[in-house]
């Protein structure tokens, strides 16, 4: 965890924004100058004629940084769809050069950067370009957040192996319980530990604090449930 992390999910709604915010809050309290980025956010609510990127705002608050929201989140879209579809419907052209410029600007301003993708690695940003392509360009270790429910074994292994096929360094996997535990939750972590060739960095239990997007207590949750020593040892 030397220069930053690119945080992705095995699916949408797995808790990657909350994990990213918790890490940002933890690093801030540890005295690290941390910057955050959510390159594209769809499903934004319109308030007083403007689109409000809830995830990007949550990340900025957790990191305690004063960067301009347009730098943290260059593209915000209203439709709750894959970015490529939402952008097409709304007449927005996602400029990859602009995303890279914003990333470099944040990286130069801060000692550490957390980038949160949209959904999983094969979510399309525009025609022929996916979140995985952005992760390759940014060249940050990949932190995968997976939801501990039925199907997570397949989703996690597919995500890890696809990233590795692109020679993206995988820092590890965090297993999160975004909902009340189901019958599969108890066995997911032990089976993943057997099958993964990257670290399973921790298992976060279900908590209404995460669901309700509350900042308070996130640092304590990360310190209690995540192997930060293993994560800190991730090479550049």
Residue frames relative to the residue before (quaternion, step in Angstrom):
aa qw qx qy qz dx dy dz
X 1.0000 0.0000 0.0000 0.0000 0.00 0.00 0.00
X 0.1703 0.8550 -0.4743 0.1225 3.57 0.96 0.92
X 0.8379 0.1451 -0.0471 0.5241 3.62 0.78 -0.97
X 0.7764 -0.2549 0.1735 0.5496 3.55 1.16 -0.41
X 0.2672 -0.7353 0.5972 0.1772 3.52 -1.37 -0.04
X 0.2428 -0.7024 0.6443 0.1802 3.52 -1.23 0.61
X 0.1643 -0.8207 0.5450 0.0487 3.56 -0.51 1.21
X 0.0102 0.7936 -0.6064 0.0491 3.53 -0.75 1.12
X 0.3497 -0.7238 0.5512 0.2237 3.55 -1.29 0.18
X 0.5213 -0.5928 0.4939 0.3645 3.54 -1.29 0.14
X 0.7680 0.0309 0.0214 0.6394 3.56 1.32 -0.29
X 0.5743 -0.5327 0.4519 0.4269 3.55 -1.26 -0.14
X 0.8040 0.3062 -0.2110 0.4639 3.58 -1.18 0.53
X 0.4609 0.6973 -0.4428 0.3246 3.59 1.13 0.53
X 0.6066 -0.5918 0.3437 0.4046 3.59 1.26 -0.16
X 0.3543 0.7693 -0.4841 0.2197 3.60 1.16 0.30
X 0.6069 0.5455 -0.3627 0.4501 3.61 1.06 -0.62
X 0.6815 0.4879 -0.2875 0.4635 3.55 0.95 -0.86
X 0.6288 0.5039 -0.3322 0.4902 3.59 1.05 -0.70
X 0.6465 0.5166 -0.3184 0.4623 3.59 0.95 -0.86
X 0.6669 0.4945 -0.2987 0.4706 3.58 0.94 -0.88
X 0.6444 0.5191 -0.3233 0.4591 3.58 0.98 -0.79
X 0.6479 0.5013 -0.3146 0.4795 3.58 0.98 -0.79
X 0.6396 0.5228 -0.3236 0.4613 3.57 0.99 -0.83
X 0.6590 0.5075 -0.2989 0.4678 3.57 0.96 -0.89
X 0.6440 0.5221 -0.3134 0.4631 3.57 0.99 -0.86
X 0.6794 0.4924 -0.2950 0.4572 3.58 0.83 -0.97
X 0.6224 0.5432 -0.3317 0.4555 3.56 1.02 -0.83
X 0.6913 0.4735 -0.2786 0.4693 3.59 0.90 -0.92
X 0.6520 0.4939 -0.3051 0.4877 3.57 1.25 -0.45
X 0.5855 -0.6233 0.3472 0.3849 3.57 1.29 0.12
X 0.4783 0.6571 -0.4436 0.3778 3.58 1.27 0.31
X 0.3608 -0.6982 0.5741 0.2297 3.56 -0.98 0.89
X 0.0165 0.8470 -0.5252 0.0807 3.56 -0.07 1.32
X 0.1689 -0.7605 0.6204 0.0911 3.52 -1.04 0.89
X 0.2047 -0.7827 0.5786 0.1040 3.57 -1.17 0.56
X 0.0465 -0.7916 0.6089 0.0214 3.53 -1.24 0.52
X 0.0401 -0.7285 0.6833 0.0257 3.52 -1.13 0.83
X 0.3046 -0.8250 0.4316 0.2006 3.61 0.23 1.24
X 0.7941 0.0009 0.0418 0.6063 3.58 0.89 -0.97
X 0.0077 -0.7924 0.6100 -0.0034 3.57 -0.92 0.90
X 0.1209 -0.7789 0.6128 0.0556 3.55 -0.73 1.08
X 0.7108 0.4264 -0.3303 0.4516 3.56 -1.26 0.30
X 0.3428 0.7485 -0.4991 0.2704 3.59 1.17 0.54
X 0.4055 -0.7022 0.5305 0.2471 3.55 -1.09 0.73
X 0.3656 -0.7179 0.5492 0.2220 3.54 -1.10 0.73
X 0.0292 0.7863 -0.6135 0.0672 3.55 -0.77 1.11
X 0.8411 -0.0581 -0.0188 0.5375 3.54 -0.73 1.13
X 0.7438 -0.4441 0.2118 0.4524 3.52 0.97 0.95
X 0.7092 0.4088 -0.2586 0.5128 3.59 1.25 -0.02
X 0.4505 -0.6748 0.5156 0.2755 3.55 -1.13 0.67
X 0.1886 -0.7937 0.5742 0.0692 3.56 -0.84 1.05
X 0.2324 -0.7909 0.5523 0.1245 3.61 -0.56 1.13
X 0.2931 -0.8129 0.4765 0.1621 3.57 0.03 1.30
X 0.6689 0.5081 -0.3112 0.4445 3.58 0.89 -0.92
X 0.6702 0.5029 -0.3023 0.4545 3.58 0.88 -0.93
X 0.6466 0.5122 -0.3160 0.4687 3.57 1.00 -0.80
X 0.6364 0.5310 -0.3168 0.4611 3.57 1.02 -0.83
X 0.6507 0.5110 -0.3059 0.4710 3.57 0.98 -0.85
X 0.6677 0.5045 -0.3099 0.4513 3.59 0.89 -0.90
X 0.6459 0.5132 -0.3166 0.4682 3.56 1.00 -0.80
X 0.6656 0.5111 -0.3042 0.4507 3.58 0.92 -0.90
X 0.6959 0.4652 -0.2686 0.4767 3.57 1.02 -0.80
X 0.3267 -0.7702 0.4886 0.2476 3.57 1.22 -0.41
X 0.4722 0.6684 -0.4494 0.3582 3.57 1.10 0.64
X 0.3949 -0.7397 0.5092 0.1939 3.55 -1.21 0.58
X 0.2981 0.7778 -0.5094 0.2161 3.60 1.19 0.38
X 0.5847 -0.5817 0.4410 0.3540 3.53 -1.14 0.68
X 0.5391 -0.6514 0.4287 0.3184 3.58 -0.93 0.90
X 0.6290 0.5381 -0.3428 0.4442 3.61 1.07 -0.62
X 0.6217 0.5095 -0.3369 0.4903 3.58 1.23 -0.39
X 0.6719 0.4910 -0.2820 0.4774 3.56 0.98 -0.90
X 0.8046 0.0937 0.0053 0.5863 3.55 0.95 -0.93
X 0.1676 -0.8463 0.4983 0.0860 3.60 0.23 1.26
X 0.8050 0.1723 -0.0798 0.5620 3.57 1.08 -0.69
X 0.0183 0.7751 -0.6306 0.0350 3.55 -0.84 1.06
X 0.1215 -0.8089 0.5750 -0.0129 3.52 -0.91 1.07
X 0.4813 -0.7128 0.4405 0.2574 3.55 -1.01 0.78
X 0.6773 0.5051 -0.3102 0.4358 3.60 0.84 -0.89
X 0.3784 -0.7296 0.5212 0.2298 3.62 -0.89 0.90
X 0.3907 0.7045 -0.4694 0.3615 3.52 0.68 1.23
X 0.6800 -0.3948 0.3760 0.4903 3.56 -1.30 -0.04
X 0.6189 -0.6011 0.3473 0.3675 3.61 -0.92 0.85
X 0.6409 0.5339 -0.3409 0.4336 3.60 0.93 -0.80
X 0.6842 0.4729 -0.2830 0.4777 3.60 0.96 -0.86
X 0.6534 0.5117 -0.3158 0.4599 3.57 0.93 -0.91
X 0.6599 0.5116 -0.3077 0.4561 3.57 0.95 -0.89
X 0.6439 0.5222 -0.3219 0.4572 3.58 0.96 -0.84
X 0.6726 0.5025 -0.2977 0.4544 3.58 0.90 -0.91
X 0.7638 0.3865 -0.1887 0.4812 3.56 1.03 -0.82
X 0.5073 -0.6931 0.3961 0.3245 3.55 1.28 0.23
X 0.4731 0.6568 -0.4408 0.3879 3.55 1.14 0.67
X 0.1844 -0.7607 0.6115 0.1159 3.58 -0.95 0.86
X 0.2832 -0.7688 0.5525 0.1533 3.56 -0.58 1.17
X 0.2182 -0.7928 0.5646 0.0718 3.54 -0.52 1.29
X 0.3551 -0.7647 0.4994 0.1995 3.57 -0.43 1.20
X 0.6046 0.5606 -0.3518 0.4432 3.57 1.09 -0.66
X 0.6382 0.5248 -0.3209 0.4630 3.56 1.05 -0.78
X 0.6326 0.5299 -0.3302 0.4582 3.60 1.00 -0.80
X 0.6664 0.4934 -0.2989 0.4724 3.57 0.95 -0.87
X 0.6336 0.5305 -0.3297 0.4566 3.60 0.98 -0.79
X 0.6614 0.4954 -0.3062 0.4727 3.60 0.93 -0.87
X 0.6318 0.5338 -0.3244 0.4590 3.58 0.99 -0.83
X 0.6804 0.4878 -0.2934 0.4616 3.58 0.84 -0.94
X 0.6386 0.5324 -0.3260 0.4500 3.58 1.01 -0.80
X 0.6675 0.4790 -0.3017 0.4837 3.59 0.94 -0.86
X 0.6472 0.5388 -0.3152 0.4376 3.57 0.93 -0.90
X 0.6796 0.4872 -0.2853 0.4684 3.58 1.02 -0.80
X 0.6716 0.5128 -0.2960 0.4454 3.58 1.12 -0.63
X 0.7952 0.2836 -0.1097 0.5246 3.59 1.10 -0.66
X 0.5641 -0.6070 0.4478 0.3359 3.54 -1.27 0.42
X 0.7915 0.1194 -0.0162 0.5992 3.56 1.15 -0.64
X 0.1036 -0.8051 0.5822 0.0468 3.58 -1.05 0.74
X 0.1597 -0.7488 0.6387 0.0764 3.52 -1.10 0.88
X 0.0741 -0.7913 0.6068 0.0104 3.57 -0.68 1.12
X 0.1415 -0.7857 0.5971 0.0778 3.57 -0.81 0.97
X 0.3286 -0.7494 0.5453 0.1819 3.54 -0.75 1.08
X 0.4988 -0.6121 0.5103 0.3407 3.55 -1.34 -0.24
X 0.8329 0.0038 -0.0289 0.5526 3.58 -0.60 1.10
X 0.7341 -0.3766 0.3000 0.4789 3.57 -0.79 -1.03
X 0.7720 -0.4039 0.2441 0.4258 3.56 -1.33 0.01
X 0.7564 0.3743 -0.2170 0.4905 3.61 1.05 -0.64
X 0.3339 0.6922 -0.5457 0.3339 3.55 1.11 0.71
X 0.3541 -0.7653 0.4942 0.2115 3.63 -0.67 1.03
X 0.3094 -0.7400 0.5719 0.1722 3.54 -1.00 0.94
X 0.7432 -0.1278 0.1066 0.6480 3.52 1.15 -0.81
X 0.7387 -0.4103 0.2596 0.4676 3.58 -1.22 0.16
X 0.8568 0.1167 -0.1098 0.4901 3.54 -0.79 1.09
X 0.7207 0.3820 -0.2315 0.5301 3.61 1.24 0.11
X 0.1219 -0.8267 0.5493 -0.0065 3.53 -0.73 1.16
X 0.6978 -0.4305 0.3553 0.4488 3.56 -1.33 0.15
X 0.6203 0.5588 -0.3412 0.4319 3.59 1.01 -0.76
X 0.6266 0.5299 -0.3372 0.4613 3.60 1.05 -0.70
X 0.6387 0.5131 -0.3173 0.4777 3.56 1.06 -0.77
X 0.6337 0.5271 -0.3258 0.4631 3.58 1.00 -0.81
X 0.6343 0.5253 -0.3274 0.4632 3.59 1.02 -0.75
X 0.6721 0.4976 -0.2971 0.4608 3.58 0.92 -0.89
X 0.6940 0.4831 -0.2841 0.4520 3.60 0.91 -0.87
X 0.2124 -0.8397 0.4801 0.1390 3.59 1.25 -0.44
X 0.4186 0.6585 -0.5058 0.3678 3.55 0.86 1.04
X 0.5706 -0.5555 0.4563 0.3970 3.61 -1.13 0.49
X 0.3803 -0.7453 0.5147 0.1868 3.55 -1.04 0.85
X 0.1219 -0.7541 0.6424 0.0621 3.55 -0.93 0.98
X 0.1781 -0.8115 0.5536 0.0578 3.56 -0.61 1.18
X 0.1497 -0.7654 0.6217 0.0717 3.57 -0.86 1.02
X 0.0542 -0.8071 0.5875 -0.0231 3.55 -0.77 1.11
X 0.3991 -0.7078 0.5319 0.2382 3.58 -1.05 0.76
X 0.3598 -0.7547 0.5110 0.1994 3.55 -0.71 1.09
X 0.4031 0.6552 -0.5356 0.3483 3.51 -0.03 1.40
X 0.7253 -0.4071 0.3018 0.4659 3.57 -1.26 0.08
X 0.7494 0.3505 -0.2762 0.4892 3.60 -0.77 1.05
X 0.5270 0.6794 -0.4033 0.3132 3.58 1.21 -0.38
X 0.5813 0.5822 -0.3907 0.4129 3.62 1.03 -0.61
X 0.6855 0.4766 -0.2729 0.4779 3.56 0.83 -1.02
X 0.6766 0.5064 -0.2996 0.4427 3.58 0.81 -0.99
X 0.6851 0.4920 -0.2906 0.4518 3.58 0.93 -0.89
X 0.6741 0.4913 -0.3026 0.4612 3.58 0.86 -0.92
X 0.6327 0.5234 -0.3326 0.4639 3.58 1.02 -0.76
X 0.6620 0.5102 -0.3064 0.4556 3.59 0.93 -0.89
X 0.6642 0.5004 -0.3044 0.4645 3.58 0.88 -0.95
X 0.7145 0.4620 -0.2771 0.4464 3.58 0.75 -0.99
X 0.6237 0.5189 -0.3502 0.4681 3.58 1.03 -0.64
X 0.6365 0.5177 -0.3289 0.4676 3.61 0.95 -0.85
X 0.6724 0.4999 -0.2959 0.4588 3.57 0.90 -0.90
X 0.6224 0.5418 -0.3445 0.4475 3.59 1.07 -0.67
X 0.6846 0.4356 -0.2599 0.5234 3.57 1.27 -0.46
X 0.4319 -0.7180 0.4166 0.3525 3.57 1.40 0.09
X 0.3467 0.6922 -0.5392 0.3317 3.57 1.03 0.82
X 0.4181 -0.7039 0.5179 0.2478 3.58 -0.79 1.02
X 0.1888 -0.7830 0.5855 0.0919 3.58 -0.74 1.07
X 0.3406 -0.7616 0.5202 0.1828 3.57 -0.54 1.19
X 0.6975 -0.4081 0.2844 0.5158 3.56 1.06 -0.74
X 0.4611 -0.6618 0.5325 0.2565 3.49 -1.41 -0.05
X 0.1362 -0.7397 0.6520 0.0964 3.53 -1.14 0.76
X 0.2391 -0.7655 0.5870 0.1107 3.54 -0.81 1.07
X 0.0748 -0.8192 0.5685 -0.0150 3.54 -0.59 1.17
X 0.2635 -0.7395 0.5974 0.1636 3.56 -1.16 0.66
X 0.1291 -0.8382 0.5259 0.0643 3.62 0.12 1.25
X 0.7561 0.2366 -0.1518 0.5911 3.57 1.25 -0.37
X 0.7088 -0.3963 0.3346 0.4781 3.54 -1.29 0.02
X 0.5700 -0.6272 0.4040 0.3442 3.59 -0.96 0.82
X 0.2144 -0.7562 0.6028 0.1373 3.56 -1.09 0.79
X 0.7691 -0.3930 0.2408 0.4428 3.58 -1.29 -0.03
X 0.6732 0.5034 -0.2971 0.4530 3.60 1.18 -0.52
X 0.5271 0.6964 -0.3958 0.2839 3.58 1.15 -0.60
X 0.6782 0.5416 -0.3042 0.3927 3.56 0.86 -0.92
X 0.7511 0.3954 -0.2121 0.4842 3.59 1.06 -0.71
X 0.4908 0.7025 -0.4235 0.2938 3.59 1.18 -0.35
X 0.6948 0.4945 -0.2985 0.4284 3.57 0.80 -0.97
X 0.6734 0.4983 -0.3118 0.4484 3.59 0.88 -0.87
X 0.6658 0.4897 -0.3100 0.4699 3.59 0.99 -0.78
X 0.6436 0.5160 -0.3283 0.4602 3.58 0.98 -0.78
X 0.6205 0.5400 -0.3482 0.4497 3.59 1.00 -0.73
X 0.6543 0.5052 -0.3064 0.4720 3.58 1.08 -0.69
X 0.7764 0.4152 -0.1831 0.4374 3.57 0.92 -0.94
X 0.6487 0.5399 -0.3227 0.4283 3.58 1.10 -0.61
X 0.2291 -0.7428 0.6048 0.1731 3.55 -1.19 0.59
X 0.6188 0.4145 -0.3550 0.5651 3.55 1.30 0.58
X 0.6326 -0.5728 0.3464 0.3895 3.63 -1.10 0.47
X 0.2754 -0.6588 0.6651 0.2187 3.52 -1.22 0.66
X 0.2490 -0.8563 0.4428 0.0934 3.53 -0.11 1.37
X 0.7895 -0.2297 0.1406 0.5515 3.57 1.20 -0.23
X 0.2724 -0.7210 0.6141 0.1699 3.49 -1.38 0.29
X 0.1861 -0.7945 0.5727 0.0790 3.56 -0.60 1.16
X 0.3688 -0.7481 0.5040 0.2245 3.60 -0.66 1.04
X 0.6348 -0.5082 0.4071 0.4159 3.55 -1.26 0.30
X 0.1119 0.7715 -0.6214 0.0784 3.54 -1.03 0.85
X 0.4807 -0.6642 0.4835 0.3066 3.57 -0.93 0.81
X 0.5320 0.6313 -0.4089 0.3890 3.58 1.20 -0.40
X 0.6596 0.4809 -0.3060 0.4900 3.56 1.00 -0.80
X 0.6702 0.5166 -0.3181 0.4275 3.58 0.82 -0.95
X 0.7399 0.4270 -0.2239 0.4691 3.56 0.97 -0.82
X 0.4313 -0.7325 0.4446 0.2823 3.60 1.28 0.22
X 0.3299 0.7286 -0.5299 0.2820 3.55 0.86 0.94
X 0.4200 -0.7257 0.4900 0.2387 3.55 -0.84 0.97
X 0.6184 0.5852 -0.3495 0.3911 3.56 0.98 -0.84
X 0.8182 0.2652 -0.1952 0.4712 3.55 -0.91 0.90
X 0.4858 0.6811 -0.4405 0.3258 3.60 1.21 -0.20
X 0.6275 0.5432 -0.3388 0.4431 3.58 0.99 -0.79
X 0.6643 0.5041 -0.3061 0.4592 3.57 0.93 -0.88
X 0.6306 0.5365 -0.3349 0.4498 3.58 1.02 -0.75
X 0.6589 0.5007 -0.3060 0.4707 3.56 0.95 -0.88
X 0.6706 0.5024 -0.3051 0.4526 3.58 0.88 -0.90
X 0.6949 0.4856 -0.2784 0.4515 3.57 1.03 -0.75
X 0.8272 0.3139 -0.1171 0.4511 3.58 0.84 -0.95
X 0.7143 0.4173 -0.2499 0.5032 3.62 1.23 -0.28
X 0.4152 -0.6846 0.5457 0.2473 3.56 -1.03 0.86
X 0.1517 -0.8410 0.5156 0.0625 3.55 0.21 1.29
X 0.5886 0.5725 -0.3734 0.4316 3.59 1.11 -0.57
X 0.6645 0.4856 -0.2973 0.4840 3.57 0.99 -0.84
X 0.6550 0.5077 -0.3109 0.4653 3.57 1.00 -0.79
X 0.6552 0.5161 -0.3084 0.4574 3.59 1.01 -0.81
X 0.6581 0.5242 -0.3109 0.4422 3.56 1.16 -0.46
X 0.4208 0.7123 -0.4684 0.3102 3.58 1.27 0.02
X 0.3625 -0.7444 0.5110 0.2309 3.60 -0.66 0.99
X 0.5938 -0.5577 0.4294 0.3900 3.56 -1.25 0.34
